[in-house]
Amino acid sequence: QVQLVQSGGGEVQPGGSLRLSCKASGFTFSSKGMKWYRQVPGKEREFVATISAHEDFVRVADSVKGRFSISRDNLQSTVYLQMNSLNPEDPSTYSCGVWGDAEHWGQGTQVTVSS
């Protein structure tokens, strides 16, 4: 079965950086696009970034463009979200998923920005 196990996250000061990882199993990772979304309580899940199976297509939300980047390692079946210049609008629970799959998500990782 599809499993997505996240790591990383935590608390940083404004302007700080974090990297989230999402290790996948249970499907052919190298043939699937992957995505990151984030959600704060009471709001809808918000798109953050997506990357195609062979990294030929990458899209990042306007709200994080220039600060966040998505990458993947198909040999490690892992997708990453590098978050730089974190600001007070970024705190959220970040979750990874498989593009086109609304059912399976990582367990969620809390990101906090505080001074």
Sequence and secondary structure as in RCSB ss.txt:
>XXXX:A:sequence
QVQLVQSGGGEVQPGGSLRLSCKASGFTFSSKGMKWYRQVPGKEREFVATISAHEDFVRVADSVKGRFSISRDNL
QSTVYLQMNSLNPEDPSTYSCGVWGDAEHWGQGTQVTVSS
>XXXX:A:secstr
  EEEEEE EEE TT  EEEEEEEESS GGGS EEEEEE TTS  EEEEEE TTSS EEE TTTTTTEEEEEETT
TTEEEEEE S  TT  EEEEEEETT SS B   EEEEE  
